[in-house]
Amino acid sequence: MDFWPPERRLDYRAEARNMRQRAAQIEHATIKGQLLLIASLYDKLADGADPPSAIEAIREAAME
């Protein structure tokens, strides 16, 4: 079952790409890792995989 409408999935894919582009510009390993984690979580949102958990994981990652 698709949780998100197609236009939302495209937005999350764009956010994931943006996070990966930002991560490529960062030298600090911890920050780079967090950005890549957030990118992967946006990909999960776009895939519709367990959206409530993915949203919570994004919030938690942002707070670290």
CHARMM internal coordinates of N, CA and C (Angstrom, degrees):
IC EDIT
DIST 1 N 1 CA 1.4527
DIST 1 CA 1 C 1.5280
ANGL 1 N 1 CA 1 C 108.96
DIST 1 C 2 N 1.3057
ANGL 1 CA 1 C 2 N 116.81
DIHE 1 N 1 CA 1 C 2 N 133.02
DIST 2 N 2 CA 1.4593
ANGL 1 C 2 N 2 CA 121.53
DIHE 1 CA 1 C 2 N 2 CA 177.10
DIST 2 CA 2 C 1.5203
ANGL 2 N 2 CA 2 C 109.14
DIHE 1 C 2 N 2 CA 2 C -86.20
DIST 2 C 3 N 1.3194
ANGL 2 CA 2 C 3 N 114.80
DIHE 2 N 2 CA 2 C 3 N 119.03
DIST 3 N 3 CA 1.4550
ANGL 2 C 3 N 3 CA 120.02
DIHE 2 CA 2 C 3 N 3 CA -179.32
DIST 3 CA 3 C 1.5167
ANGL 3 N 3 CA 3 C 110.72
DIHE 2 C 3 N 3 CA 3 C -78.10
DIST 3 C 4 N 1.3322
ANGL 3 CA 3 C 4 N 116.40
DIHE 3 N 3 CA 3 C 4 N -39.40
DIST 4 N 4 CA 1.4578
ANGL 3 C 4 N 4 CA 121.58
DIHE 3 CA 3 C 4 N 4 CA -176.23
DIST 4 CA 4 C 1.5193
ANGL 4 N 4 CA 4 C 110.87
DIHE 3 C 4 N 4 CA 4 C -102.91
DIST 4 C 5 N 1.3417
ANGL 4 CA 4 C 5 N 118.04
DIHE 4 N 4 CA 4 C 5 N 144.04
DIST 5 N 5 CA 1.4613
ANGL 4 C 5 N 5 CA 120.10
DIHE 4 CA 4 C 5 N 5 CA 173.37
DIST 5 CA 5 C 1.5349
ANGL 5 N 5 CA 5 C 109.95
DIHE 4 C 5 N 5 CA 5 C -67.08
DIST 5 C 6 N 1.3312
ANGL 5 CA 5 C 6 N 118.15
DIHE 5 N 5 CA 5 C 6 N 155.61
DIST 6 N 6 CA 1.4723
ANGL 5 C 6 N 6 CA 121.03
DIHE 5 CA 5 C 6 N 6 CA -176.26
DIST 6 CA 6 C 1.5271
ANGL 6 N 6 CA 6 C 114.37
DIHE 5 C 6 N 6 CA 6 C -53.23
DIST 6 C 7 N 1.3211
ANGL 6 CA 6 C 7 N 118.20
DIHE 6 N 6 CA 6 C 7 N -38.89
DIST 7 N 7 CA 1.4702
ANGL 6 C 7 N 7 CA 119.41
DIHE 6 CA 6 C 7 N 7 CA -178.58
DIST 7 CA 7 C 1.5295
ANGL 7 N 7 CA 7 C 111.74
DIHE 6 C 7 N 7 CA 7 C -65.87
DIST 7 C 8 N 1.3181
ANGL 7 CA 7 C 8 N 119.06
DIHE 7 N 7 CA 7 C 8 N -31.18
DIST 8 N 8 CA 1.4649
ANGL 7 C 8 N 8 CA 121.88
DIHE 7 CA 7 C 8 N 8 CA 176.16
DIST 8 CA 8 C 1.5232
ANGL 8 N 8 CA 8 C 110.59
DIHE 7 C 8 N 8 CA 8 C -70.74
DIST 8 C 9 N 1.3531
ANGL 8 CA 8 C 9 N 116.59
DIHE 8 N 8 CA 8 C 9 N -39.77
DIST 9 N 9 CA 1.4645
ANGL 8 C 9 N 9 CA 119.70
DIHE 8 CA 8 C 9 N 9 CA 179.04
DIST 9 CA 9 C 1.5154
ANGL 9 N 9 CA 9 C 110.45
DIHE 8 C 9 N 9 CA 9 C -60.48
DIST 9 C 10 N 1.3213
ANGL 9 CA 9 C 10 N 117.31
DIHE 9 N 9 CA 9 C 10 N -38.03
DIST 10 N 10 CA 1.4652
ANGL 9 C 10 N 10 CA 120.31
DIHE 9 CA 9 C 10 N 10 CA 178.06
DIST 10 CA 10 C 1.5207
ANGL 10 N 10 CA 10 C 110.50
DIHE 9 C 10 N 10 CA 10 C -64.41
DIST 10 C 11 N 1.3189
ANGL 10 CA 10 C 11 N 117.85
DIHE 10 N 10 CA 10 C 11 N -40.10
DIST 11 N 11 CA 1.4605
ANGL 10 C 11 N 11 CA 121.12
DIHE 10 CA 10 C 11 N 11 CA 178.59
DIST 11 CA 11 C 1.5218
ANGL 11 N 11 CA 11 C 110.94
DIHE 10 C 11 N 11 CA 11 C -62.29
DIST 11 C 12 N 1.3217
ANGL 11 CA 11 C 12 N 117.39
DIHE 11 N 11 CA 11 C 12 N -41.81
DIST 12 N 12 CA 1.4584
ANGL 11 C 12 N 12 CA 120.54
DIHE 11 CA 11 C 12 N 12 CA -179.62
DIST 12 CA 12 C 1.5315
ANGL 12 N 12 CA 12 C 111.26
DIHE 11 C 12 N 12 CA 12 C -69.04
DIST 12 C 13 N 1.3346
ANGL 12 CA 12 C 13 N 117.33
DIHE 12 N 12 CA 12 C 13 N -34.81
DIST 13 N 13 CA 1.4678
ANGL 12 C 13 N 13 CA 120.16
DIHE 12 CA 12 C 13 N 13 CA 175.66
DIST 13 CA 13 C 1.5339
ANGL 13 N 13 CA 13 C 109.57
DIHE 12 C 13 N 13 CA 13 C -63.28
DIST 13 C 14 N 1.3215
ANGL 13 CA 13 C 14 N 116.61
DIHE 13 N 13 CA 13 C 14 N -41.17
DIST 14 N 14 CA 1.4683
ANGL 13 C 14 N 14 CA 120.40
DIHE 13 CA 13 C 14 N 14 CA 178.79
DIST 14 CA 14 C 1.5240
ANGL 14 N 14 CA 14 C 110.42
DIHE 13 C 14 N 14 CA 14 C -64.07
DIST 14 C 15 N 1.3163
ANGL 14 CA 14 C 15 N 117.51
DIHE 14 N 14 CA 14 C 15 N -40.94
DIST 15 N 15 CA 1.4650
ANGL 14 C 15 N 15 CA 120.70
DIHE 14 CA 14 C 15 N 15 CA 177.78
DIST 15 CA 15 C 1.5279
ANGL 15 N 15 CA 15 C 110.61
DIHE 14 C 15 N 15 CA 15 C -63.43
DIST 15 C 16 N 1.3231
ANGL 15 CA 15 C 16 N 117.02
DIHE 15 N 15 CA 15 C 16 N -40.70
DIST 16 N 16 CA 1.4648
ANGL 15 C 16 N 16 CA 120.47
DIHE 15 CA 15 C 16 N 16 CA 178.46
DIST 16 CA 16 C 1.5324
ANGL 16 N 16 CA 16 C 110.25
DIHE 15 C 16 N 16 CA 16 C -62.09
DIST 16 C 17 N 1.3200
ANGL 16 CA 16 C 17 N 117.11
DIHE 16 N 16 CA 16 C 17 N -44.14
DIST 17 N 17 CA 1.4791
ANGL 16 C 17 N 17 CA 120.59
DIHE 16 CA 16 C 17 N 17 CA 177.36
DIST 17 CA 17 C 1.5223
ANGL 17 N 17 CA 17 C 110.91
DIHE 16 C 17 N 17 CA 17 C -60.82
DIST 17 C 18 N 1.3365
ANGL 17 CA 17 C 18 N 116.74
DIHE 17 N 17 CA 17 C 18 N -43.27
DIST 18 N 18 CA 1.4617
ANGL 17 C 18 N 18 CA 120.50
DIHE 17 CA 17 C 18 N 18 CA 179.56
DIST 18 CA 18 C 1.5295
ANGL 18 N 18 CA 18 C 111.41
DIHE 17 C 18 N 18 CA 18 C -61.28
DIST 18 C 19 N 1.3251
ANGL 18 CA 18 C 19 N 116.73
DIHE 18 N 18 CA 18 C 19 N -42.19
DIST 19 N 19 CA 1.4668
ANGL 18 C 19 N 19 CA 120.42
DIHE 18 CA 18 C 19 N 19 CA 179.04
DIST 19 CA 19 C 1.5273
ANGL 19 N 19 CA 19 C 110.65
DIHE 18 C 19 N 19 CA 19 C -63.47
DIST 19 C 20 N 1.3275
ANGL 19 CA 19 C 20 N 117.07
DIHE 19 N 19 CA 19 C 20 N -40.61
DIST 20 N 20 CA 1.4700
ANGL 19 C 20 N 20 CA 119.93
DIHE 19 CA 19 C 20 N 20 CA 179.39
DIST 20 CA 20 C 1.5273
ANGL 20 N 20 CA 20 C 111.18
DIHE 19 C 20 N 20 CA 20 C -66.91
DIST 20 C 21 N 1.3254
ANGL 20 CA 20 C 21 N 116.43
DIHE 20 N 20 CA 20 C 21 N -36.80
DIST 21 N 21 CA 1.4682
ANGL 20 C 21 N 21 CA 119.65
DIHE 20 CA 20 C 21 N 21 CA 176.61
DIST 21 CA 21 C 1.5182
ANGL 21 N 21 CA 21 C 110.63
DIHE 20 C 21 N 21 CA 21 C -64.90
DIST 21 C 22 N 1.3195
ANGL 21 CA 21 C 22 N 116.96
DIHE 21 N 21 CA 21 C 22 N -42.07
DIST 22 N 22 CA 1.4697
ANGL 21 C 22 N 22 CA 120.52
DIHE 21 CA 21 C 22 N 22 CA 177.42
DIST 22 CA 22 C 1.5192
ANGL 22 N 22 CA 22 C 110.38
DIHE 21 C 22 N 22 CA 22 C -63.21
DIST 22 C 23 N 1.3370
ANGL 22 CA 22 C 23 N 116.34
DIHE 22 N 22 CA 22 C 23 N -43.30
DIST 23 N 23 CA 1.4641
ANGL 22 C 23 N 23 CA 120.78
DIHE 22 CA 22 C 23 N 23 CA -178.94
DIST 23 CA 23 C 1.5293
ANGL 23 N 23 CA 23 C 110.96
DIHE 22 C 23 N 23 CA 23 C -61.41
DIST 23 C 24 N 1.3089
ANGL 23 CA 23 C 24 N 117.27
DIHE 23 N 23 CA 23 C 24 N -35.99
DIST 24 N 24 CA 1.4657
ANGL 23 C 24 N 24 CA 120.94
DIHE 23 CA 23 C 24 N 24 CA -179.75
DIST 24 CA 24 C 1.5251
ANGL 24 N 24 CA 24 C 111.82
DIHE 23 C 24 N 24 CA 24 C -64.07
DIST 24 C 25 N 1.3211
ANGL 24 CA 24 C 25 N 117.04
DIHE 24 N 24 CA 24 C 25 N -23.12
DIST 25 N 25 CA 1.4612
ANGL 24 C 25 N 25 CA 121.66
DIHE 24 CA 24 C 25 N 25 CA -178.23
DIST 25 CA 25 C 1.5322
ANGL 25 N 25 CA 25 C 112.82
DIHE 24 C 25 N 25 CA 25 C -92.16
DIST 25 C 26 N 1.3123
ANGL 25 CA 25 C 26 N 117.12
DIHE 25 N 25 CA 25 C 26 N -6.88
DIST 26 N 26 CA 1.4638
ANGL 25 C 26 N 26 CA 122.01
DIHE 25 CA 25 C 26 N 26 CA -175.25
DIST 26 CA 26 C 1.5253
ANGL 26 N 26 CA 26 C 110.15
DIHE 25 C 26 N 26 CA 26 C -99.08
DIST 26 C 27 N 1.3120
ANGL 26 CA 26 C 27 N 116.18
DIHE 26 N 26 CA 26 C 27 N 134.98
DIST 27 N 27 CA 1.4644
ANGL 26 C 27 N 27 CA 120.12
DIHE 26 CA 26 C 27 N 27 CA 177.64
DIST 27 CA 27 C 1.5252
ANGL 27 N 27 CA 27 C 112.31
DIHE 26 C 27 N 27 CA 27 C -94.69
DIST 27 C 28 N 1.2966
ANGL 27 CA 27 C 28 N 118.38
DIHE 27 N 27 CA 27 C 28 N -27.51
DIST 28 N 28 CA 1.4699
ANGL 27 C 28 N 28 CA 122.70
DIHE 27 CA 27 C 28 N 28 CA -178.17
DIST 28 CA 28 C 1.5374
ANGL 28 N 28 CA 28 C 108.46
DIHE 27 C 28 N 28 CA 28 C -67.16
DIST 28 C 29 N 1.3338
ANGL 28 CA 28 C 29 N 115.82
DIHE 28 N 28 CA 28 C 29 N 118.56
DIST 29 N 29 CA 1.4655
ANGL 28 C 29 N 29 CA 121.43
DIHE 28 CA 28 C 29 N 29 CA -172.79
DIST 29 CA 29 C 1.5272
ANGL 29 N 29 CA 29 C 113.31
DIHE 28 C 29 N 29 CA 29 C -61.09
DIST 29 C 30 N 1.3206
ANGL 29 CA 29 C 30 N 118.07
DIHE 29 N 29 CA 29 C 30 N -40.96
DIST 30 N 30 CA 1.4583
ANGL 29 C 30 N 30 CA 120.90
DIHE 29 CA 29 C 30 N 30 CA -178.24
DIST 30 CA 30 C 1.5204
ANGL 30 N 30 CA 30 C 111.01
DIHE 29 C 30 N 30 CA 30 C -66.12
DIST 30 C 31 N 1.3051
ANGL 30 CA 30 C 31 N 116.35
DIHE 30 N 30 CA 30 C 31 N -45.56
DIST 31 N 31 CA 1.4664
ANGL 30 C 31 N 31 CA 120.34
DIHE 30 CA 30 C 31 N 31 CA 179.92
DIST 31 CA 31 C 1.5252
ANGL 31 N 31 CA 31 C 110.09
DIHE 30 C 31 N 31 CA 31 C -65.27
DIST 31 C 32 N 1.3266
ANGL 31 CA 31 C 32 N 116.31
DIHE 31 N 31 CA 31 C 32 N -43.26
DIST 32 N 32 CA 1.4598
ANGL 31 C 32 N 32 CA 120.21
DIHE 31 CA 31 C 32 N 32 CA 178.39
DIST 32 CA 32 C 1.5288
ANGL 32 N 32 CA 32 C 110.07
DIHE 31 C 32 N 32 CA 32 C -59.17
DIST 32 C 33 N 1.3218
ANGL 32 CA 32 C 33 N 116.32
DIHE 32 N 32 CA 32 C 33 N -44.08
DIST 33 N 33 CA 1.4584
ANGL 32 C 33 N 33 CA 120.43
DIHE 32 CA 32 C 33 N 33 CA 179.12
DIST 33 CA 33 C 1.5131
ANGL 33 N 33 CA 33 C 112.79
DIHE 32 C 33 N 33 CA 33 C -62.14
DIST 33 C 34 N 1.3280
ANGL 33 CA 33 C 34 N 116.72
DIHE 33 N 33 CA 33 C 34 N -40.39
DIST 34 N 34 CA 1.4647
ANGL 33 C 34 N 34 CA 120.16
DIHE 33 CA 33 C 34 N 34 CA 178.62
DIST 34 CA 34 C 1.5245
ANGL 34 N 34 CA 34 C 111.54
DIHE 33 C 34 N 34 CA 34 C -65.61
DIST 34 C 35 N 1.3298
ANGL 34 CA 34 C 35 N 116.34
DIHE 34 N 34 CA 34 C 35 N -40.79
DIST 35 N 35 CA 1.4680
ANGL 34 C 35 N 35 CA 119.26
DIHE 34 CA 34 C 35 N 35 CA 177.88
DIST 35 CA 35 C 1.5288
ANGL 35 N 35 CA 35 C 111.23
DIHE 34 C 35 N 35 CA 35 C -63.92
DIST 35 C 36 N 1.3208
ANGL 35 CA 35 C 36 N 116.78
DIHE 35 N 35 CA 35 C 36 N -40.15
DIST 36 N 36 CA 1.4652
ANGL 35 C 36 N 36 CA 120.04
DIHE 35 CA 35 C 36 N 36 CA 178.57
DIST 36 CA 36 C 1.5259
ANGL 36 N 36 CA 36 C 111.08
DIHE 35 C 36 N 36 CA 36 C -68.24
DIST 36 C 37 N 1.3239
ANGL 36 CA 36 C 37 N 116.74
DIHE 36 N 36 CA 36 C 37 N -35.11
DIST 37 N 37 CA 1.4641
ANGL 36 C 37 N 37 CA 120.13
DIHE 36 CA 36 C 37 N 37 CA 174.90
DIST 37 CA 37 C 1.5278
ANGL 37 N 37 CA 37 C 110.24
DIHE 36 C 37 N 37 CA 37 C -62.58
DIST 37 C 38 N 1.3039
ANGL 37 CA 37 C 38 N 116.17
DIHE 37 N 37 CA 37 C 38 N -46.90
DIST 38 N 38 CA 1.4635
ANGL 37 C 38 N 38 CA 120.15
DIHE 37 CA 37 C 38 N 38 CA 179.45
DIST 38 CA 38 C 1.5231
ANGL 38 N 38 CA 38 C 110.03
DIHE 37 C 38 N 38 CA 38 C -61.44
DIST 38 C 39 N 1.3255
ANGL 38 CA 38 C 39 N 117.51
DIHE 38 N 38 CA 38 C 39 N -40.51
DIST 39 N 39 CA 1.4722
ANGL 38 C 39 N 39 CA 120.93
DIHE 38 CA 38 C 39 N 39 CA 177.49
DIST 39 CA 39 C 1.5260
ANGL 39 N 39 CA 39 C 110.25
DIHE 38 C 39 N 39 CA 39 C -59.69
DIST 39 C 40 N 1.3157
ANGL 39 CA 39 C 40 N 116.96
DIHE 39 N 39 CA 39 C 40 N -43.38
DIST 40 N 40 CA 1.4666
ANGL 39 C 40 N 40 CA 119.24
DIHE 39 CA 39 C 40 N 40 CA -179.69
DIST 40 CA 40 C 1.5266
ANGL 40 N 40 CA 40 C 111.19
DIHE 39 C 40 N 40 CA 40 C -66.37
DIST 40 C 41 N 1.3212
ANGL 40 CA 40 C 41 N 116.80
DIHE 40 N 40 CA 40 C 41 N -33.48
DIST 41 N 41 CA 1.4631
ANGL 40 C 41 N 41 CA 119.91
DIHE 40 CA 40 C 41 N 41 CA 177.50
DIST 41 CA 41 C 1.5244
ANGL 41 N 41 CA 41 C 111.41
DIHE 40 C 41 N 41 CA 41 C -69.73
DIST 41 C 42 N 1.3157
ANGL 41 CA 41 C 42 N 116.92
DIHE 41 N 41 CA 41 C 42 N -37.28
DIST 42 N 42 CA 1.4695
ANGL 41 C 42 N 42 CA 119.16
DIHE 41 CA 41 C 42 N 42 CA 174.25
DIST 42 CA 42 C 1.5253
ANGL 42 N 42 CA 42 C 110.51
DIHE 41 C 42 N 42 CA 42 C -63.27
DIST 42 C 43 N 1.3367
ANGL 42 CA 42 C 43 N 117.26
DIHE 42 N 42 CA 42 C 43 N -37.80
DIST 43 N 43 CA 1.4661
ANGL 42 C 43 N 43 CA 119.94
DIHE 42 CA 42 C 43 N 43 CA 175.85
DIST 43 CA 43 C 1.5218
ANGL 43 N 43 CA 43 C 110.88
DIHE 42 C 43 N 43 CA 43 C -61.38
DIST 43 C 44 N 1.3367
ANGL 43 CA 43 C 44 N 116.84
DIHE 43 N 43 CA 43 C 44 N -40.60
DIST 44 N 44 CA 1.4641
ANGL 43 C 44 N 44 CA 120.22
DIHE 43 CA 43 C 44 N 44 CA 177.91
DIST 44 CA 44 C 1.5220
ANGL 44 N 44 CA 44 C 110.45
DIHE 43 C 44 N 44 CA 44 C -62.96
DIST 44 C 45 N 1.3249
ANGL 44 CA 44 C 45 N 116.21
DIHE 44 N 44 CA 44 C 45 N -41.14
DIST 45 N 45 CA 1.4657
ANGL 44 C 45 N 45 CA 119.11
DIHE 44 CA 44 C 45 N 45 CA 176.94
DIST 45 CA 45 C 1.5260
ANGL 45 N 45 CA 45 C 110.35
DIHE 44 C 45 N 45 CA 45 C -60.36
DIST 45 C 46 N 1.3145
ANGL 45 CA 45 C 46 N 116.19
DIHE 45 N 45 CA 45 C 46 N -43.11
DIST 46 N 46 CA 1.4655
ANGL 45 C 46 N 46 CA 120.00
DIHE 45 CA 45 C 46 N 46 CA -179.30
DIST 46 CA 46 C 1.5260
ANGL 46 N 46 CA 46 C 110.92
DIHE 45 C 46 N 46 CA 46 C -64.13
DIST 46 C 47 N 1.3210
ANGL 46 CA 46 C 47 N 116.95
DIHE 46 N 46 CA 46 C 47 N -33.82
DIST 47 N 47 CA 1.4605
ANGL 46 C 47 N 47 CA 120.64
DIHE 46 CA 46 C 47 N 47 CA 179.59
DIST 47 CA 47 C 1.5190
ANGL 47 N 47 CA 47 C 112.33
DIHE 46 C 47 N 47 CA 47 C -77.43
DIST 47 C 48 N 1.3264
ANGL 47 CA 47 C 48 N 116.49
DIHE 47 N 47 CA 47 C 48 N -12.45
DIST 48 N 48 CA 1.4572
ANGL 47 C 48 N 48 CA 120.33
DIHE 47 CA 47 C 48 N 48 CA -178.67
DIST 48 CA 48 C 1.5161
ANGL 48 N 48 CA 48 C 112.28
DIHE 47 C 48 N 48 CA 48 C 77.69
DIST 48 C 49 N 1.3360
ANGL 48 CA 48 C 49 N 117.64
DIHE 48 N 48 CA 48 C 49 N 17.02
DIST 49 N 49 CA 1.4604
ANGL 48 C 49 N 49 CA 121.50
DIHE 48 CA 48 C 49 N 49 CA -178.14
DIST 49 CA 49 C 1.5161
ANGL 49 N 49 CA 49 C 110.65
DIHE 48 C 49 N 49 CA 49 C -82.86
DIST 49 C 50 N 1.3037
ANGL 49 CA 49 C 50 N 115.80
DIHE 49 N 49 CA 49 C 50 N 109.18
DIST 50 N 50 CA 1.4612
ANGL 49 C 50 N 50 CA 122.37
DIHE 49 CA 49 C 50 N 50 CA 175.45
DIST 50 CA 50 C 1.5296
ANGL 50 N 50 CA 50 C 112.10
DIHE 49 C 50 N 50 CA 50 C 48.08
DIST 50 C 51 N 1.3385
ANGL 50 CA 50 C 51 N 118.61
DIHE 50 N 50 CA 50 C 51 N 58.19
DIST 51 N 51 CA 1.4551
ANGL 50 C 51 N 51 CA 121.76
DIHE 50 CA 50 C 51 N 51 CA -174.85
DIST 51 CA 51 C 1.5224
ANGL 51 N 51 CA 51 C 116.59
DIHE 50 C 51 N 51 CA 51 C -52.59
DIST 51 C 52 N 1.3237
ANGL 51 CA 51 C 52 N 121.03
DIHE 51 N 51 CA 51 C 52 N -45.18
DIST 52 N 52 CA 1.4736
ANGL 51 C 52 N 52 CA 117.24
DIHE 51 CA 51 C 52 N 52 CA -179.15
DIST 52 CA 52 C 1.5283
ANGL 52 N 52 CA 52 C 112.67
DIHE 51 C 52 N 52 CA 52 C -60.47
DIST 52 C 53 N 1.3173
ANGL 52 CA 52 C 53 N 117.60
DIHE 52 N 52 CA 52 C 53 N -39.55
DIST 53 N 53 CA 1.4653
ANGL 52 C 53 N 53 CA 120.26
DIHE 52 CA 52 C 53 N 53 CA 178.57
DIST 53 CA 53 C 1.5186
ANGL 53 N 53 CA 53 C 111.07
DIHE 52 C 53 N 53 CA 53 C -67.84
DIST 53 C 54 N 1.3223
ANGL 53 CA 53 C 54 N 117.10
DIHE 53 N 53 CA 53 C 54 N -39.86
DIST 54 N 54 CA 1.4600
ANGL 53 C 54 N 54 CA 120.85
DIHE 53 CA 53 C 54 N 54 CA 179.77
DIST 54 CA 54 C 1.5253
ANGL 54 N 54 CA 54 C 110.42
DIHE 53 C 54 N 54 CA 54 C -64.49
DIST 54 C 55 N 1.3122
ANGL 54 CA 54 C 55 N 116.94
DIHE 54 N 54 CA 54 C 55 N -40.81
DIST 55 N 55 CA 1.4625
ANGL 54 C 55 N 55 CA 120.07
DIHE 54 CA 54 C 55 N 55 CA 179.03
DIST 55 CA 55 C 1.5266
ANGL 55 N 55 CA 55 C 109.92
DIHE 54 C 55 N 55 CA 55 C -62.94
DIST 55 C 56 N 1.3249
ANGL 55 CA 55 C 56 N 117.13
DIHE 55 N 55 CA 55 C 56 N -43.28
DIST 56 N 56 CA 1.4584
ANGL 55 C 56 N 56 CA 120.37
DIHE 55 CA 55 C 56 N 56 CA 179.09
DIST 56 CA 56 C 1.5247
ANGL 56 N 56 CA 56 C 110.74
DIHE 55 C 56 N 56 CA 56 C -64.99
DIST 56 C 57 N 1.3204
ANGL 56 CA 56 C 57 N 117.09
DIHE 56 N 56 CA 56 C 57 N -39.04
DIST 57 N 57 CA 1.4658
ANGL 56 C 57 N 57 CA 120.34
DIHE 56 CA 56 C 57 N 57 CA 178.96
DIST 57 CA 57 C 1.5301
ANGL 57 N 57 CA 57 C 111.01
DIHE 56 C 57 N 57 CA 57 C -63.83
DIST 57 C 58 N 1.3253
ANGL 57 CA 57 C 58 N 116.88
DIHE 57 N 57 CA 57 C 58 N -37.90
DIST 58 N 58 CA 1.4689
ANGL 57 C 58 N 58 CA 120.46
DIHE 57 CA 57 C 58 N 58 CA 177.18
DIST 58 CA 58 C 1.5303
ANGL 58 N 58 CA 58 C 109.62
DIHE 57 C 58 N 58 CA 58 C -63.87
DIST 58 C 59 N 1.3158
ANGL 58 CA 58 C 59 N 117.14
DIHE 58 N 58 CA 58 C 59 N -43.53
DIST 59 N 59 CA 1.4676
ANGL 58 C 59 N 59 CA 120.08
DIHE 58 CA 58 C 59 N 59 CA 178.41
DIST 59 CA 59 C 1.5287
ANGL 59 N 59 CA 59 C 111.29
DIHE 58 C 59 N 59 CA 59 C -60.80
DIST 59 C 60 N 1.3253
ANGL 59 CA 59 C 60 N 116.17
DIHE 59 N 59 CA 59 C 60 N -44.37
DIST 60 N 60 CA 1.4542
ANGL 59 C 60 N 60 CA 120.19
DIHE 59 CA 59 C 60 N 60 CA -179.38
DIST 60 CA 60 C 1.5242
ANGL 60 N 60 CA 60 C 111.15
DIHE 59 C 60 N 60 CA 60 C -65.22
DIST 60 C 61 N 1.3274
ANGL 60 CA 60 C 61 N 117.18
DIHE 60 N 60 CA 60 C 61 N -41.48
DIST 61 N 61 CA 1.4648
ANGL 60 C 61 N 61 CA 120.89
DIHE 60 CA 60 C 61 N 61 CA 179.88
DIST 61 CA 61 C 1.5254
ANGL 61 N 61 CA 61 C 110.16
DIHE 60 C 61 N 61 CA 61 C -64.61
DIST 61 C 62 N 1.3158
ANGL 61 CA 61 C 62 N 116.99
DIHE 61 N 61 CA 61 C 62 N -36.17
DIST 62 N 62 CA 1.4640
ANGL 61 C 62 N 62 CA 120.83
DIHE 61 CA 61 C 62 N 62 CA -179.74
DIST 62 CA 62 C 1.5254
ANGL 62 N 62 CA 62 C 111.38
DIHE 61 C 62 N 62 CA 62 C -68.49
DIST 62 C 63 N 1.3293
ANGL 62 CA 62 C 63 N 116.70
DIHE 62 N 62 CA 62 C 63 N -28.00
DIST 63 N 63 CA 1.4623
ANGL 62 C 63 N 63 CA 120.43
DIHE 62 CA 62 C 63 N 63 CA -177.81
DIST 63 CA 63 C 1.5302
ANGL 63 N 63 CA 63 C 112.59
DIHE 62 C 63 N 63 CA 63 C -82.24
DIST 63 C 64 N 1.3306
ANGL 63 CA 63 C 64 N 117.93
DIHE 63 N 63 CA 63 C 64 N -16.38
DIST 64 N 64 CA 1.4757
ANGL 63 C 64 N 64 CA 120.43
DIHE 63 CA 63 C 64 N 64 CA -178.05
DIST 64 CA 64 C 1.4954
ANGL 64 N 64 CA 64 C 111.74
DIHE 63 C 64 N 64 CA 64 C -75.05
END
COOR INIT
IC SEED 1 N 1 CA 1 C
IC BUILD
